[in-house]
Amino acid sequence: MPKSVAEARVLAVTSGKGGVGKTNVALNLAIALANRVQRVVLWDADLGLANVQVLMRLQPRGDLSDVLAEQKSIREILIDTPVGIKIVPGASGDEHLANLSVRERLVFSEAIRDLVQEADFIIIDTGAGISANTTDFARAADDVLVVTTPEPTALVDAYAAIKVVHNGAPWSRIHLVVNMARDEKEAGRAMLRLESMAAHYVGSRLIKEGYILFDHAVGSAVRQRAPFLLAYPTSQAASAIWKMADSLLKTRDLPKEARAEPAKAPGVLERLRTLLGGE
């Protein structure tokens, strides 16, 4: 029996800048959650620069541009994969999709509405940066996972993303992961610096999900067009993803009063209608 709308969780994976491994984290995290007997839909919402299907060697029957043009339904383009997740493919190279109209944003929100009852997790792989589309999708989620690297520019941009999400949706649980760190010390320094920068906005409610060390297995898996969790299951990067999945499940299962959420935080569908529909 499908879960009720209230039980579904929407997790947006975002970053302040490109090139920090956001899509790779989103894809492998989705697979890890599915292996924890969760029903997972991965939505490639990096509008105009979709990459999930490239990493998975998928041949979509359609993509988001068809849904937004109201030529196909979301279920018609949904892809079942052999790794246990369902994927909503994005559209690549369509500049128009990076700047959706009010009508198209409403169609997008209604498409998510159709999926919410079918999944335990909907993971939205947003675009990088703080454009209106990216930040609206992030602010509509229950949880936002911000991916950064230890580079100073990446940390500053991650701070900007955290600030925008929190200002627009103070009820959101904001998670942080430092990717491609050279060692534990570098990851720890980056985490502390960003935590200090964001303290004014989120304080202790910034949930630190740890780090993923630089791992040659990740690059090898990308060249093979395979998720590193499956291609190199004993790699350091895979181990970090498993820990992250378990942490997210633990956070999700906390009683509402222990989640640091306002009691009157609007539901995901209400947020989608407001943020994406422009109401």
C-alpha positions as CSV (number, residue, x, y, z in Angstrom):
1,M,0.0,0.0,0.0
2,P,1.5,3.4,-0.9
3,K,2.6,5.6,1.9
4,S,0.7,8.7,2.7
5,V,1.9,12.1,1.4
6,A,2.9,13.1,4.9
7,E,5.3,10.2,5.2
8,A,7.3,10.8,2.1
9,R,10.6,12.7,2.4
10,V,12.0,15.0,-0.2
11,L,15.8,15.5,-0.1
12,A,17.4,18.2,-2.3
13,V,21.1,17.7,-3.1
14,T,22.6,21.0,-4.0
15,S,25.9,23.0,-4.1
16,G,27.0,26.6,-4.3
17,K,29.1,25.9,-7.4
18,G,29.6,23.2,-10.0
19,G,32.4,20.7,-10.1
20,V,32.1,19.5,-6.4
21,G,30.6,16.1,-7.2
22,K,27.0,16.9,-6.4
23,T,25.4,14.6,-9.0
24,N,27.7,11.7,-8.1
25,V,26.7,12.0,-4.4
26,A,23.0,12.2,-5.2
27,L,23.1,9.1,-7.5
28,N,25.1,6.9,-5.1
29,L,23.2,8.1,-2.1
30,A,19.9,7.1,-3.9
31,I,21.3,3.6,-4.5
32,A,22.4,3.2,-0.9
33,L,19.0,4.2,0.4
34,A,17.3,1.8,-2.0
35,N,19.5,-0.9,-0.7
36,R,18.2,-0.1,2.8
37,V,14.8,-1.2,1.5
38,Q,13.6,2.3,0.7
39,R,11.6,3.3,-2.3
40,V,13.7,5.9,-4.0
41,V,13.0,8.3,-6.9
42,L,16.0,10.3,-8.1
43,W,14.9,13.4,-9.9
44,D,17.5,15.0,-12.2
45,A,16.4,18.7,-11.8
46,D,19.7,20.2,-13.0
47,L,17.6,21.9,-15.6
48,G,19.4,22.2,-18.9
49,L,22.5,20.3,-17.8
50,A,21.3,16.8,-16.9
51,N,23.9,14.2,-16.0
52,V,22.3,11.3,-14.2
53,Q,21.4,9.4,-17.3
54,V,24.9,9.9,-18.6
55,L,26.4,8.3,-15.5
56,M,23.9,5.4,-15.7
57,R,24.1,4.7,-19.5
58,L,20.4,5.3,-19.8
59,Q,18.4,6.0,-22.9
60,P,15.3,8.0,-21.7
61,R,12.0,7.7,-23.5
62,G,11.5,11.4,-22.8
63,D,12.7,14.0,-20.4
64,L,11.6,16.9,-18.3
65,S,11.2,19.1,-21.3
66,D,8.4,16.8,-22.5
67,V,6.6,17.0,-19.1
68,L,7.0,20.8,-18.9
69,A,5.5,21.1,-22.4
70,E,2.7,18.8,-21.2
71,Q,3.4,16.3,-24.0
72,K,4.1,13.4,-21.6
73,S,3.2,12.6,-18.0
74,I,5.9,12.1,-15.4
75,R,5.2,8.4,-15.3
76,E,5.7,8.1,-19.0
77,I,9.3,9.3,-18.7
78,L,10.1,7.6,-15.4
79,I,12.9,5.0,-15.7
80,D,13.1,1.8,-13.7
81,T,16.7,0.9,-13.2
82,P,18.4,-2.4,-12.3
83,V,20.0,-0.8,-9.3
84,G,16.7,-0.4,-7.4
85,I,15.9,3.2,-8.0
86,K,13.6,5.1,-10.3
87,I,14.9,8.1,-12.2
88,V,13.2,11.1,-13.6
89,P,15.6,12.1,-16.4
90,G,16.5,15.8,-16.9
91,A,17.0,17.5,-20.2
92,S,20.5,18.4,-21.4
93,G,21.5,21.4,-23.4
94,D,18.1,23.2,-23.3
95,E,18.9,26.7,-22.2
96,H,15.2,27.5,-21.8
97,L,14.8,25.0,-19.0
98,A,17.1,27.0,-16.7
99,N,14.5,29.8,-16.6
100,L,11.1,28.3,-16.2
101,S,7.9,30.2,-16.6
102,V,5.3,30.4,-13.8
103,R,3.2,27.8,-15.7
104,E,6.1,25.4,-16.2
105,R,7.0,25.7,-12.5
106,L,3.5,24.8,-11.6
107,V,3.6,21.7,-14.0
108,F,6.9,20.7,-12.3
109,S,5.3,20.9,-8.8
110,E,2.3,18.9,-9.9
111,A,4.6,16.2,-11.4
112,I,6.4,15.9,-8.0
113,R,2.9,15.7,-6.4
114,D,2.2,12.6,-8.5
115,L,5.4,10.8,-7.2
116,V,5.2,11.7,-3.5
117,Q,2.8,8.9,-2.7
118,E,5.0,6.3,-4.4
119,A,8.3,6.9,-2.7
120,D,9.9,6.9,0.7
121,F,12.5,9.3,-0.6
122,I,12.4,11.7,-3.6
123,I,16.0,12.9,-4.1
124,I,16.2,16.1,-6.2
125,D,19.5,16.7,-7.9
126,T,19.3,20.4,-8.3
127,G,21.5,22.6,-10.4
128,A,24.5,24.3,-8.8
129,G,24.5,27.9,-7.6
130,I,21.7,30.0,-6.3
131,S,19.5,30.6,-9.3
132,A,15.7,30.9,-8.7
133,N,15.0,27.4,-10.0
134,T,17.7,25.8,-7.9
135,T,16.9,27.6,-4.6
136,D,13.2,27.1,-5.0
137,F,13.6,23.3,-5.5
138,A,15.9,23.2,-2.5
139,R,13.6,25.3,-0.3
140,A,10.6,23.0,-1.2
141,A,12.4,20.0,0.3
142,D,12.2,18.5,3.8
143,D,16.0,18.2,3.9
144,V,18.8,19.9,1.9
145,L,22.2,18.2,1.5
146,V,24.8,20.8,0.6
147,V,27.8,19.4,-1.1
148,T,31.1,21.3,-1.1
149,T,34.8,20.7,-1.4
150,P,37.5,22.2,0.9
151,E,38.4,24.9,-1.7
152,P,37.8,28.4,-0.3
153,T,35.6,29.4,-3.3
154,A,33.5,26.3,-2.9
155,L,33.0,27.0,0.8
156,V,32.0,30.6,0.2
157,D,29.5,29.5,-2.4
158,A,28.2,26.7,-0.1
159,Y,27.6,29.3,2.6
160,A,25.6,31.4,0.1
161,A,23.5,28.4,-0.7
162,I,22.9,27.7,3.0
163,K,21.9,31.3,3.6
164,V,19.4,31.5,0.7
165,V,17.8,28.2,1.6
166,H,17.5,29.0,5.3
167,N,16.2,32.5,4.7
168,G,13.5,31.1,2.4
169,A,12.6,28.0,4.4
170,P,13.8,28.2,8.1
171,W,12.2,24.9,8.8
172,S,14.5,23.0,6.5
173,R,17.1,20.6,7.9
174,I,20.3,21.5,6.2
175,H,22.9,18.8,5.9
176,L,26.6,19.3,4.9
177,V,29.1,17.0,3.3
178,V,32.7,17.9,2.4
179,N,33.7,16.0,-0.8
180,M,37.1,15.3,-2.3
181,A,39.1,16.2,0.8
182,R,42.7,15.1,0.8
183,D,42.5,13.8,4.4
184,E,40.4,13.9,7.5
185,K,42.2,17.0,8.8
186,E,41.4,19.0,5.7
187,A,37.8,17.9,5.8
188,G,37.5,18.8,9.4
189,R,38.9,22.3,8.8
190,A,36.5,22.9,6.0
191,M,33.6,21.7,8.0
192,L,34.5,24.0,11.0
193,R,35.0,27.0,8.7
194,L,31.7,26.6,7.0
195,E,29.9,25.9,10.3
196,S,31.4,29.1,11.7
197,M,30.3,31.1,8.6
198,A,26.7,29.7,8.8
199,A,26.3,29.9,12.6
200,H,24.3,33.2,12.4
201,Y,21.7,31.5,10.1
202,V,21.5,27.9,11.1
203,G,23.7,27.5,14.3
204,S,23.7,24.0,15.7
205,R,21.0,22.9,13.3
206,L,23.6,22.4,10.5
207,I,23.8,18.7,10.4
208,K,27.3,17.5,9.6
209,E,27.2,14.4,7.5
210,G,30.9,14.0,7.4
211,Y,33.2,13.9,4.4
212,I,34.2,11.9,1.3
213,L,38.0,11.7,0.8
214,F,39.4,12.1,-2.7
215,D,39.2,8.6,-4.2
216,H,40.5,7.5,-7.6
217,A,37.7,4.9,-7.6
218,V,35.2,7.7,-8.2
219,G,36.9,8.9,-11.3
220,S,37.3,5.4,-12.6
221,A,33.6,4.7,-12.1
222,V,32.7,7.9,-13.9
223,R,34.8,6.9,-16.9
224,Q,33.0,3.5,-16.8
225,R,29.7,5.3,-16.5
226,A,28.8,3.3,-13.4
227,P,27.9,4.3,-9.8
228,F,31.1,4.0,-7.7
229,L,29.0,2.4,-4.9
230,L,28.5,-0.6,-7.2
231,A,31.7,-0.5,-9.3
232,Y,33.9,-0.2,-6.3
233,P,31.9,-1.3,-3.3
234,T,34.9,-1.4,-0.9
235,S,36.2,2.0,-1.8
236,Q,36.5,4.8,0.8
237,A,33.9,6.8,-1.1
238,A,31.4,4.0,-1.0
239,S,31.9,3.6,2.7
240,A,31.2,7.3,3.2
241,I,28.0,7.1,1.2
242,W,26.7,4.1,3.3
243,K,27.3,6.1,6.5
244,M,25.5,9.1,5.0
245,A,22.5,7.0,4.0
246,D,22.2,5.5,7.5
247,S,22.5,8.9,9.1
248,L,19.7,10.3,6.9
249,L,17.5,7.4,7.8
250,K,18.1,7.9,11.5
251,T,17.3,11.7,11.2
252,R,14.1,11.0,9.2
253,D,12.9,8.5,11.9
254,L,13.3,11.0,14.8
255,P,10.1,12.2,16.4
256,K,9.1,15.6,14.9
257,E,9.9,17.5,18.2
258,A,13.5,16.2,18.0
259,R,14.1,17.3,14.4
260,A,14.7,21.0,15.2
261,E,11.7,21.8,13.0
262,P,9.0,24.4,13.7
263,A,5.8,22.6,14.6
264,K,3.9,24.5,12.0
265,A,6.3,24.0,9.1
266,P,4.2,23.6,5.9
267,G,4.0,20.3,4.2
268,V,6.0,19.5,1.1
269,L,3.1,19.9,-1.3
270,E,2.2,23.2,0.2
271,R,5.8,24.4,-0.2
272,L,5.9,23.2,-3.8
273,R,2.7,25.1,-4.6
274,T,4.0,28.2,-3.0
275,L,7.6,28.2,-4.2
276,L,7.2,26.5,-7.7
277,G,3.6,27.5,-8.5
278,G,4.2,31.1,-7.5
279,E,1.1,31.3,-5.4
